Amino acid sequence: MEGSGGFGWMTLVWVGVLLVALLAAHWGAEQFSSPLKKLRKQWGFSVAAGGAFVGLAAASPEIGINTSSALRGSADIGLGVTLGSNILAIPLMVTAAYLATRKADIPDHQGHERHRREHLLAVDPSAVTVQALPYLAIVALFAILTLPAPWRGLQSVDGWIMLGAYAVYLAQALIRGREKGEKVEWQTKEVLLATGGVAALAVGTYFAVRATENIATAFGLSKIVAGLFITTPVAALPEVFATWNVTRSGQVTSGVTSVMGDHAVTLTIALLPLALVGMPVSNLLLFSVNVAFVALMPILYAAFIHWSGRGEHGFRRWHVFAFIGTYALYMLLIIFWVQPFGGGQGGGQ
């Protein structure tokens, strides 16, 4: 399948650029997240509540991609990454965390050996009420603002409404999850690294958008499809490794709840650049299927944690397979029903 650019060595170069650019963006996000994690401890926010706060850093690559794509006139790439990341991330992160906890010894994780025998990834139930349910409210608001015919797509007013929704989401999470603060020490090196991280984010996300544009042209794909199925999976890889490491360190709840804070940012703050330039929806079927699965993933997430059985909360082995199966169903619907590949369709070009 070839577009006007044809598939050749230059396409491989742009694939390499995409990988390096997204790695740089995620490195920048990690440097930016360290100060936020310290602030969470200093201000006394719980792990579950702090996920909504630290999610600002975790979602910063998506914010950068949306800003760059809006400035370059490729807003469809940003929309594709926004929708794709909110569908793919939950199955990926839960699977990574579950596999990470199959290790025989996880430090500072009470009852781990029993949980391992029972095939349970134990999670603090507050993750449902503090993060998952409020995030679902954000998804519902997003659907209401973008799907009905009279105001379909993203307009500037939608961006400001979603920004206000994130402010409410963050406030409720932090207020409900407040604990006693800890004393932390700040170092000049951390501040410098955070500053460098912001610069890496800006440069990395700009080149990620440029690379996606060129890869889409080479394969004859619409920009939204390229964002959904090329940029999104590559961008998710560093987060998978981060979830694996955080979970293995004993911070199991943090490892699987930070994804909610990340998603809340991608559907609110990260949408503002796209809304300011205007984002029409020309392929309603593609957009609608994606919004449906954006909602379905956190519904399953909340339901599995709350009703995991035996008086405990978290994800069991069959939940992991259910997430994988749900994503497989999504791909089947996209490929055989929506059929957006190679047809130049998408969210508007």
GUDRENSE-700819 format. One record per residue (C-alpha): residue number from 1; residue in one letter; x, y, z. Coordinates in pm, whole numbers, always signed. Layout:
BEGIN
markol / drenti / east / north / up
NUM / A / X / Y / Z
...
% end
This chain:
BEGIN
markol / drenti / east / north / up
1 / M / +0 / +0 / +0
2 / E / +172 / +317 / -115
3 / G / +88 / +682 / -99
4 / S / +231 / +967 / -295
5 / G / +559 / +941 / -107
6 / G / +606 / +567 / -164
7 / F / +755 / +327 / +87
8 / G / +1132 / +329 / +92
9 / W / +1438 / +421 / +290
10 / M / +1307 / +770 / +373
11 / T / +1003 / +611 / +536
12 / L / +1236 / +400 / +750
13 / V / +1420 / +718 / +843
14 / W / +1093 / +877 / +956
15 / V / +1006 / +565 / +1156
16 / G / +1339 / +607 / +1334
17 / V / +1269 / +977 / +1388
18 / L / +931 / +888 / +1539
19 / L / +1090 / +642 / +1784
20 / V / +1365 / +883 / +1891
21 / A / +1124 / +1178 / +1914
22 / L / +878 / +992 / +2136
23 / L / +1158 / +860 / +2357
24 / A / +1283 / +1217 / +2399
25 / A / +931 / +1334 / +2481
26 / H / +884 / +1063 / +2742
27 / W / +1227 / +1135 / +2891
28 / G / +1118 / +1496 / +2925
29 / A / +790 / +1391 / +3084
30 / E / +976 / +1178 / +3338
31 / Q / +1199 / +1471 / +3440
32 / F / +888 / +1687 / +3472
33 / S / +707 / +1424 / +3680
34 / S / +973 / +1405 / +3955
35 / P / +891 / +1750 / +4101
36 / L / +519 / +1671 / +4083
37 / K / +570 / +1347 / +4275
38 / K / +759 / +1539 / +4544
39 / L / +481 / +1795 / +4563
40 / R / +228 / +1512 / +4604
41 / K / +417 / +1387 / +4908
42 / Q / +481 / +1734 / +5047
43 / W / +115 / +1835 / +5019
44 / G / -10 / +1504 / +5158
45 / F / -204 / +1366 / +4865
46 / S / -270 / +991 / +4861
47 / V / -129 / +768 / +4587
48 / A / -468 / +731 / +4418
49 / A / -545 / +1102 / +4440
50 / G / -192 / +1197 / +4343
51 / G / -233 / +1004 / +4020
52 / A / -467 / +1279 / +3903
53 / F / -196 / +1534 / +3979
54 / V / +106 / +1345 / +3843
55 / G / -103 / +1265 / +3535
56 / L / -17 / +1617 / +3418
57 / A / +337 / +1497 / +3356
58 / A / +239 / +1154 / +3223
59 / A / +10 / +1312 / +2963
60 / S / +250 / +1590 / +2866
61 / P / +364 / +1404 / +2550
62 / E / +2 / +1401 / +2431
63 / I / -30 / +1772 / +2514
64 / G / +282 / +1840 / +2311
65 / I / +169 / +1625 / +2018
66 / N / -171 / +1797 / +2008
67 / T / -11 / +2142 / +2024
68 / S / +239 / +2061 / +1747
69 / S / -25 / +1896 / +1527
70 / A / -258 / +2194 / +1571
71 / L / +19 / +2441 / +1481
72 / R / +121 / +2235 / +1175
73 / G / -234 / +2200 / +1044
74 / S / -238 / +1826 / +1119
75 / A / -491 / +1826 / +1402
76 / D / -616 / +1481 / +1296
77 / I / -290 / +1329 / +1421
78 / G / -350 / +1476 / +1766
79 / L / -709 / +1354 / +1769
80 / G / -599 / +1004 / +1668
81 / V / -335 / +992 / +1943
82 / T / -585 / +1123 / +2199
83 / L / -846 / +860 / +2118
84 / G / -599 / +578 / +2061
85 / S / -409 / +633 / +2384
86 / N / -730 / +637 / +2586
87 / I / -828 / +299 / +2441
88 / L / -494 / +118 / +2438
89 / A / -337 / +234 / +2764
90 / I / -566 / +60 / +3016
91 / P / -527 / -292 / +2868
92 / L / -152 / -239 / +2828
93 / M / -90 / -100 / +3177
94 / V / -307 / -354 / +3359
95 / T / -143 / -640 / +3168
96 / A / +207 / -506 / +3237
97 / A / +129 / -458 / +3607
98 / Y / -26 / -805 / +3638
99 / L / +273 / -974 / +3475
100 / A / +514 / -769 / +3687
101 / T / +348 / -891 / +4008
102 / R / +390 / -1256 / +3915
103 / K / +738 / -1214 / +4064
104 / A / +782 / -1418 / +4384
105 / D / +877 / -1118 / +4597
106 / I / +742 / -762 / +4569
107 / P / +880 / -531 / +4842
108 / D / +642 / -356 / +5083
109 / H / +333 / -517 / +4932
110 / Q / +125 / -675 / +5205
111 / G / -25 / -1014 / +5117
112 / H / +163 / -1035 / +4789
113 / E / +239 / -1408 / +4803
114 / R / -130 / -1493 / +4860
115 / H / -235 / -1253 / +4584
116 / R / +11 / -1418 / +4349
117 / R / -129 / -1763 / +4425
118 / E / -484 / -1637 / +4373
119 / H / -392 / -1460 / +4046
120 / L / -494 / -1122 / +4188
121 / L / -342 / -780 / +4115
122 / A / -456 / -606 / +4435
123 / V / -553 / -238 / +4395
124 / D / -676 / +19 / +4647
125 / P / -1055 / +44 / +4590
126 / S / -1037 / +424 / +4616
127 / A / -903 / +413 / +4259
128 / V / -1265 / +360 / +4148
129 / T / -1429 / +650 / +4330
130 / V / -1141 / +898 / +4323
131 / Q / -1030 / +846 / +3962
132 / A / -1224 / +600 / +3744
133 / L / -1579 / +729 / +3799
134 / P / -1486 / +1100 / +3767
135 / Y / -1290 / +1012 / +3453
136 / L / -1600 / +842 / +3312
137 / A / -1787 / +1167 / +3370
138 / I / -1520 / +1343 / +3161
139 / V / -1567 / +1085 / +2883
140 / A / -1944 / +1141 / +2892
141 / L / -1894 / +1518 / +2868
142 / F / -1654 / +1470 / +2575
143 / A / -1913 / +1257 / +2392
144 / I / -2189 / +1512 / +2456
145 / L / -1973 / +1796 / +2322
146 / T / -1848 / +1618 / +2009
147 / L / -2105 / +1362 / +1885
148 / P / -2449 / +1533 / +1850
149 / A / -2502 / +1677 / +1501
150 / P / -2565 / +2044 / +1600
151 / W / -2217 / +2079 / +1755
152 / R / -2027 / +1777 / +1618
153 / G / -1649 / +1801 / +1641
154 / L / -1435 / +2028 / +1857
155 / Q / -1483 / +2402 / +1879
156 / S / -1294 / +2648 / +2096
157 / V / -1575 / +2661 / +2353
158 / D / -1548 / +2282 / +2393
159 / G / -1182 / +2319 / +2484
160 / W / -1255 / +2567 / +2761
161 / I / -1540 / +2350 / +2894
162 / M / -1311 / +2045 / +2907
163 / L / -1042 / +2253 / +3078
164 / G / -1294 / +2345 / +3348
165 / A / -1392 / +1979 / +3378
166 / Y / -1030 / +1885 / +3450
167 / A / -1011 / +2153 / +3720
168 / V / -1315 / +1996 / +3889
169 / Y / -1172 / +1643 / +3845
170 / L / -838 / +1743 / +3994
171 / A / -996 / +1930 / +4285
172 / Q / -1224 / +1643 / +4389
173 / A / -939 / +1392 / +4368
174 / L / -700 / +1600 / +4576
175 / I / -956 / +1705 / +4837
176 / R / -1090 / +1351 / +4886
177 / G / -743 / +1198 / +4894
178 / R / -568 / +1430 / +5141
179 / E / -332 / +1288 / +5401
180 / K / -57 / +1424 / +5624
181 / G / +223 / +1579 / +5423
182 / E / +586 / +1473 / +5430
183 / K / +901 / +1681 / +5444
184 / V / +1092 / +1669 / +5114
185 / E / +1420 / +1821 / +5000
186 / W / +1458 / +2006 / +4673
187 / Q / +1781 / +2001 / +4473
188 / T / +1901 / +2236 / +4200
189 / K / +1970 / +1937 / +3976
190 / E / +1603 / +1837 / +3985
191 / V / +1490 / +2183 / +3879
192 / L / +1742 / +2190 / +3592
193 / L / +1639 / +1844 / +3476
194 / A / +1272 / +1945 / +3486
195 / T / +1352 / +2251 / +3273
196 / G / +1547 / +2035 / +3028
197 / G / +1258 / +1791 / +3028
198 / V / +1015 / +2058 / +2910
199 / A / +1252 / +2145 / +2624
200 / A / +1287 / +1777 / +2528
201 / L / +908 / +1747 / +2530
202 / A / +867 / +2037 / +2292
203 / V / +1129 / +1918 / +2044
204 / G / +1032 / +1551 / +2068
205 / T / +661 / +1602 / +2012
206 / Y / +722 / +1839 / +1718
207 / F / +929 / +1578 / +1535
208 / A / +686 / +1302 / +1634
209 / V / +413 / +1490 / +1446
210 / R / +637 / +1550 / +1144
211 / A / +734 / +1183 / +1134
212 / T / +370 / +1072 / +1157
213 / E / +276 / +1303 / +870
214 / N / +542 / +1150 / +647
215 / I / +466 / +790 / +745
216 / A / +95 / +847 / +678
217 / T / +176 / +982 / +332
218 / A / +402 / +685 / +255
219 / F / +135 / +430 / +347
220 / G / -160 / +623 / +206
221 / L / -325 / +655 / +546
222 / S / -538 / +937 / +677
223 / K / -373 / +1135 / +955
224 / I / -621 / +1027 / +1222
225 / V / -559 / +659 / +1139
226 / A / -183 / +718 / +1154
227 / G / -226 / +879 / +1494
228 / L / -447 / +593 / +1616
229 / F / -238 / +298 / +1502
230 / I / +117 / +420 / +1443
231 / T / +196 / +700 / +1687
232 / T / -18 / +572 / +1974
233 / P / +141 / +224 / +2016
234 / V / +492 / +365 / +1989
235 / A / +412 / +638 / +2240
236 / A / +272 / +381 / +2484
237 / L / +589 / +171 / +2508
238 / P / +776 / +390 / +2760
239 / E / +465 / +396 / +2979
240 / V / +453 / +16 / +2976
241 / F / +811 / -3 / +3101
242 / A / +737 / +261 / +3364
243 / T / +431 / +69 / +3487
244 / W / +638 / -251 / +3504
245 / N / +911 / -85 / +3712
246 / V / +676 / +105 / +3943
247 / T / +469 / -207 / +4010
248 / R / +775 / -424 / +4079
249 / S / +898 / -167 / +4328
250 / G / +588 / -240 / +4540
251 / Q / +379 / +62 / +4429
252 / V / +109 / -155 / +4275
253 / T / -184 / +86 / +4311
254 / S / +24 / +372 / +4177
255 / G / +131 / +160 / +3880
256 / V / -224 / +91 / +3763
257 / T / -402 / +412 / +3868
258 / S / -173 / +673 / +3714
259 / V / -324 / +580 / +3378
260 / M / -654 / +736 / +3490
261 / G / -491 / +1068 / +3573
262 / D / -311 / +1053 / +3239
263 / H / -636 / +993 / +3053
264 / A / -818 / +1272 / +3232
265 / V / -553 / +1514 / +3106
266 / T / -558 / +1383 / +2748
267 / L / -936 / +1434 / +2723
268 / T / -932 / +1782 / +2879
269 / I / -616 / +1994 / +2882
270 / A / -460 / +1813 / +2584
271 / L / -771 / +1878 / +2373
272 / L / -751 / +2255 / +2411
273 / P / -503 / +2312 / +2122
274 / L / -719 / +2103 / +1886
275 / A / -1036 / +2281 / +1996
276 / L / -881 / +2626 / +1943
277 / V / -806 / +2550 / +1576
278 / G / -1134 / +2364 / +1524
279 / M / -1165 / +1989 / +1472
280 / P / -1441 / +1868 / +1239
281 / V / -1551 / +1503 / +1231
282 / S / -1593 / +1382 / +873
283 / N / -1579 / +1007 / +944
284 / L / -1852 / +977 / +1205
285 / L / -1841 / +597 / +1221
286 / L / -1467 / +590 / +1296
287 / F / -1502 / +863 / +1555
288 / S / -1808 / +706 / +1721
289 / V / -1652 / +359 / +1753
290 / N / -1344 / +511 / +1912
291 / V / -1546 / +719 / +2159
292 / A / -1747 / +407 / +2253
293 / F / -1430 / +215 / +2339
294 / V / -1282 / +517 / +2516
295 / A / -1582 / +484 / +2749
296 / L / -1588 / +103 / +2764
297 / M / -1229 / +61 / +2890
298 / P / -1272 / +264 / +3214
299 / I / -1613 / +102 / +3271
300 / L / -1443 / -238 / +3270
301 / Y / -1157 / -97 / +3480
302 / A / -1394 / +26 / +3753
303 / A / -1615 / -283 / +3743
304 / F / -1324 / -528 / +3768
305 / I / -1165 / -348 / +4063
306 / H / -1493 / -315 / +4252
307 / W / -1630 / -664 / +4188
308 / S / -1314 / -873 / +4190
309 / G / -1463 / -1118 / +4442
310 / R / -1365 / -1272 / +4777
311 / G / -1385 / -940 / +4955
312 / E / -1077 / -801 / +4779
313 / H / -1028 / -539 / +4511
314 / G / -814 / -547 / +4201
315 / F / -768 / -737 / +3876
316 / R / -777 / -1113 / +3839
317 / R / -622 / -1314 / +3559
318 / W / -944 / -1339 / +3361
319 / H / -980 / -960 / +3382
320 / V / -648 / -925 / +3200
321 / F / -769 / -1156 / +2924
322 / A / -1098 / -963 / +2910
323 / F / -908 / -638 / +2850
324 / I / -700 / -800 / +2575
325 / G / -1014 / -947 / +2419
326 / T / -1191 / -611 / +2431
327 / Y / -904 / -443 / +2247
328 / A / -904 / -727 / +1993
329 / L / -1278 / -667 / +1940
330 / Y / -1205 / -298 / +1885
331 / M / -946 / -380 / +1618
332 / L / -1180 / -625 / +1444
333 / L / -1457 / -364 / +1430
334 / I / -1217 / -102 / +1295
335 / I / -1069 / -331 / +1029
336 / F / -1380 / -514 / +907
337 / W / -1663 / -266 / +976
338 / V / -1521 / +87 / +977
339 / Q / -1249 / -1 / +721
340 / P / -1053 / +326 / +735
341 / F / -718 / +191 / +611
342 / G / -592 / +318 / +281
343 / G / -914 / +495 / +196
344 / G / -801 / +843 / +293
345 / Q / -1085 / +863 / +542
346 / G / -1059 / +1001 / +888
347 / G / -1152 / +1286 / +1103
348 / G / -1108 / +1540 / +827
349 / Q / -798 / +1630 / +635
% end
